[in-house]
Every structure is written in structure tokens, then in C-alpha cells.
Amino acid sequence: MVVDIHTHAFPNDLAPRAVKKLSEVARIPARTDGTCEGLRTSMLRAGVDLSVIMPIATKPSQVRTINAWAVEVNATYEDLLSFGTLHPL
């Protein structure tokens, strides 16, 4: 089994902005559209069986929403495992 232990994905409505911002800040072009489906397409091309998603909260107010999304991801996809997030305040 091939596992990618550190990936990022975002809720569909946030993915375009998040990918754009991260690409600009990191100066690295995005390899996917930032969605779970985009990640799964990339996994298929690369022969990855399971990806672990590391969600990002940039503000304390985002933590609950992102963690709720992570629970949804885990309930929806057998080939994605989302960790939760926190913000150190």
C-alpha cells in the first residue's frame, strides 16, 4: 500500500482561493485544484492508495468548521484520511 502522509485539500467552495493563496505564498505551482476529488485524481495518476489530509486553520474562528469538514471527509472517502486542525491562539 502506498500512503501519502502529508497532503492538503479544502472544501470545494474554498479550494480555489486557498490554492491560489498558497501557490503565491510558497511560490510553488499547485498540482491539483485543492479539492478532495482533485486529490483523488492525482492519487490515481501517482499510484497512491491512501492520502492523509492535513487541514490548515489560519484563524481560531476556522477550527470548528474545518474539523467538521474533516469528519465529513472521513465519512465519505475510504482512500482519504483527514486529521483535524487547531490554532494555537
C-alpha positions, -999 to +999 in steps of 0.1 A: +000+000+000+013+034-010+004+062+015+010+099+010+013+110+046+011+148+041-014+163+017-038+193+017-073+196+004-100+221+011-138+223+010-150+228-026-161+264-021-128+274-005-104+254-027-098+280-055-089+308-031-068+286-008-048+271-037-042+305-053-030+320-020-008+290-010+007+289-045+015+326-043+030+325-008+050+293-014+059+302-050+051+267-060+025+259-087-004+238-075-006+202-086-043+198-080-074+220-078-073+217-040-105+196-037-108+160-024-117+149-059-087+167-074-065+150-048-080+116-056-074+121-093-037+129-085-035+098-063-048+076-091-021+090-115+006+085-090-004+051-077-012+063-042-037+042-023-043+065+007-037+102+014-036+118+048-050+154+047-035+180+070-061+208+072-050+243+079-067+268+102-052+303+098-076+318+123-092+305+155-127+310+141-120+284+114-112+255+137-147+241+143-158+244+106-126+228+093-128+200+118-164+194+109-153+192+072-126+167+082-152+145+098-172+146+066-142+137+045-135+107+067-171+095+064-172+100+027-139+087+013-122+054+020-090+065+004-086+098+023-079+102+060-082+138+073-066+148+105-082+177+125-067+211+129-061+235+158-050+271+161-026+280+189-043+313+195 
